[in-house]
Amino acid sequence: MNFDRVERLIGASNLGLLKTKRVGVVGLGSGGGFVALTLAMSGVGKFVLVDDDVLENTNIVRHVADIRYIGRPKAEVVAELIKLRNPDAEVEVRVGRIEQNMDVLEHLDLLVSGVDGEGPKYVLNQACLKRNLTAVYAGVYERGEGGDVVIIHPYDGPCYACWAEELREGLAVSNLAPGEELDYGMIGKDGTLEAEPGLWLHVARVAATQADMALNELLAGTNVYKVMPTNTVILANTALEILSGHISQPYSAEWVTIERDPNCLVCGDALRNDLSGEAHEEISLDALMNATGITLEGNAEEENE
């Protein structure tokens, strides 16, 4: 595989570094599949792909795969597409739910969440905190009007539970002017961002941002690493009221800061399992969802679009 253009952009030593990096992608639907393939085309050399779903005819207009792959597991399909673009890549595939494949989180350099259900995200959040594993989450809003991407560094800023409680509930964040609030009306009754029926190009803009932030994180400590303004970016694909009373124009973005909640049930000062390994009682998923005002109706599925 000729990575000449990538090498010219980031340098031979940094490309060599990317080839050693191991990235887990959970959820290989419209967003996760895009991110996985993009990272492989950018020089990342090792992947673990987890998804329990198969590619259906309705997925084709919102996926990196085409009609040749209908009926096959999405994780296997994306693995094959990665090998076609980056033959030297090492790809491990797990066809199943992440809850039954938690061992894949060991020895990762970064986790990419491509799931849209809040339940699996909370499971991943707890698992990443235990392993001190950085994760990048993304969500696409109803009708593809916009989306958000956040990078979670364990105990250095919010965990996903802190972040979701503040952002998804539309509370004011630290870098907004007094009285300003985030404006969201796109959360389904089960706590899932309702992205239907947005076009793939709208999903791809959010996924491209997630992939770029993931790639940048993998290059931390190098001369090409870029310091992000803060931990969360909110993208407007159309004219969108992201900040209360303010319309963000199409193709624009707003950076916001979500702080760690010291009383968080997952990473709060009283209950956190600190990096020294001190044990604490496990918090149930129901307790987490109730605390953030999100309800679950059955098991939240991994992204299946």
Buried (B, 14 or more C-beta within 10 A) or exposed (E): EEBEEBBEEBBEEBBEBBBEBBBBBBBBBBBBBBBBBBBBBBBBBBBBBBBBBBBEEEBBEBBBBEEEBBEBBBBBBBBBBBBEEBEEBEBBBBBBBBBEBBEBBEEBBBBBBBBBBBBBBBBBBBBBBBBEBBBBBBBBBBBBBBBBBBBBBBBEBBBBBBBBBBBBBBEBBEBBEEEBBBBBEBBBEBBBBBBEEBEBEBBBBBBBBBBBBBBBBBBEEBEEEEEEEBBBBBBBBBEBBBBBEEEBEEEBBBEBBBBBBEEBBBBBEEEBBEEEEEEEEEBEBEEBBEBBEBEBEEEBBBBBB
